[in-house]
Amino acid sequence: MAADEGSVRIDSWIWSVRLTKTRSTAAAACRGGHVRINGERAKPAQPVRPGDEVRLRHLGRERVVVVKRLVRKRVGAAIAAECFVDNSPPPPPPEHVAPVARRERGAGRPTKRERREIERLRGR
């Protein structure tokens, strides 16, 4: 699976310690440039070793973790928490997150005028 016994693929490790829900999501994040190992962009098959710093941008948040232990298979949440040290900045408070606009139930589709106002507000 890995080049040598002391390393694991980064996409597999991210999935194994429950930073992403699926391995394919982890691989897509690597291909999209959202994963960095020690400051360098990581490809899905790049090996990760204990002591490496992994930065992952996922679900609108940046996670910064330091690898403590390698795991090849997905493990439980309690064991996964022991495999890394989380140095991530705290998530933004709910007041700073933009509210999502909701239409009244049964209001139907927006009119052309309403749609243009919505697009103007979104900056499109």
VMD Tcl script that draws the C-alpha trace (Angstrom):
set ca {
  {0.00 0.00 0.00}
  {2.78 2.45 0.84}
  {6.33 2.85 -0.42}
  {7.80 1.81 2.92}
  {6.47 0.41 6.19}
  {6.63 3.75 8.01}
  {4.17 5.64 5.78}
  {0.56 5.61 4.56}
  {-1.16 7.31 1.62}
  {-2.47 10.74 2.61}
  {-5.97 10.18 1.19}
  {-6.25 6.91 3.07}
  {-5.00 8.44 6.34}
  {-7.35 11.45 6.13}
  {-10.28 9.08 5.64}
  {-9.07 6.64 8.33}
  {-8.92 9.30 11.05}
  {-12.35 10.65 10.07}
  {-11.37 14.07 8.72}
  {-13.51 13.27 5.63}
  {-16.48 10.95 5.23}
  {-15.16 9.00 2.23}
  {-11.80 8.18 0.76}
  {-12.89 9.49 -2.62}
  {-13.68 12.86 -0.99}
  {-10.19 12.87 0.54}
  {-8.62 12.03 -2.85}
  {-10.67 14.77 -4.55}
  {-9.49 17.28 -1.92}
  {-5.89 16.27 -2.65}
  {-6.36 16.62 -6.42}
  {-8.05 20.00 -5.91}
  {-5.09 21.36 -3.94}
  {-6.92 21.49 -0.60}
  {-4.42 19.24 1.22}
  {-0.89 20.26 2.18}
  {1.77 18.21 3.93}
  {4.45 20.34 5.62}
  {3.43 23.30 3.42}
  {3.61 21.42 0.09}
  {0.60 20.42 -2.03}
  {-0.15 16.74 -1.68}
  {-1.27 14.24 -4.29}
  {-3.57 11.42 -3.11}
  {-0.80 8.78 -3.13}
  {1.77 10.92 -1.31}
  {3.03 9.21 1.85}
  {2.48 10.72 5.28}
  {4.66 9.94 8.31}
  {4.40 10.62 12.05}
  {5.35 14.22 12.82}
  {4.06 15.62 9.50}
  {1.76 18.65 9.57}
  {-1.34 18.17 7.41}
  {-3.55 21.12 6.40}
  {-6.97 20.28 4.98}
  {-9.57 22.75 3.69}
  {-12.90 20.94 3.91}
  {-16.52 22.10 4.36}
  {-15.53 25.77 4.51}
  {-13.05 25.26 7.34}
  {-9.30 24.72 7.53}
  {-8.09 21.84 9.67}
  {-4.45 21.78 10.82}
  {-3.36 18.47 12.32}
  {-0.03 16.89 13.24}
  {0.24 13.15 12.60}
  {0.92 11.15 15.77}
  {0.12 7.63 14.61}
  {-0.46 5.95 11.27}
  {-3.56 3.89 10.56}
  {-4.32 2.06 7.34}
  {-7.97 1.16 8.00}
  {-10.84 3.33 9.21}
  {-11.02 3.29 12.99}
  {-13.50 4.40 15.64}
  {-13.78 8.04 16.67}
  {-12.02 7.50 20.02}
  {-9.01 5.82 18.38}
  {-8.98 8.33 15.51}
  {-8.68 11.22 17.99}
  {-5.49 9.64 19.34}
  {-3.88 9.51 15.88}
  {-3.40 13.27 15.47}
  {-2.99 16.53 17.36}
  {-5.56 19.10 16.24}
  {-4.07 22.61 15.93}
  {-6.99 24.00 13.93}
  {-8.23 27.53 14.54}
  {-11.67 27.61 16.19}
  {-14.65 27.78 13.83}
  {-16.16 31.24 13.29}
  {-19.00 32.14 15.66}
  {-22.52 31.83 14.20}
  {-22.90 35.62 14.14}
  {-20.18 35.89 11.46}
  {-21.68 33.25 9.17}
  {-23.93 34.66 6.44}
  {-27.60 33.73 6.99}
  {-29.30 31.61 4.36}
  {-32.34 33.21 2.73}
  {-35.52 31.14 3.00}
  {-38.79 31.56 1.11}
  {-42.13 31.06 2.80}
  {-43.53 27.60 2.28}
  {-46.14 27.65 -0.49}
  {-44.91 30.97 -1.91}
  {-44.13 29.31 -5.23}
  {-41.28 30.12 -7.55}
  {-39.77 33.59 -7.44}
  {-40.93 36.02 -10.08}
  {-38.49 37.42 -12.58}
  {-38.20 40.60 -10.55}
  {-37.57 38.67 -7.29}
  {-35.00 36.45 -9.00}
  {-33.10 39.51 -10.25}
  {-33.12 40.98 -6.74}
  {-31.81 37.73 -5.30}
  {-29.01 37.58 -7.88}
  {-28.12 41.22 -7.19}
  {-27.85 40.47 -3.47}
  {-25.64 37.46 -4.17}
  {-23.38 39.60 -6.34}
  {-23.96 37.76 -9.60}
}
mol new
graphics top color blue
foreach p $ca { graphics top sphere $p radius 0.5 }
foreach p [lrange $ca 0 end-1] q [lrange $ca 1 end] { graphics top cylinder $p $q radius 0.2 }
display resetview
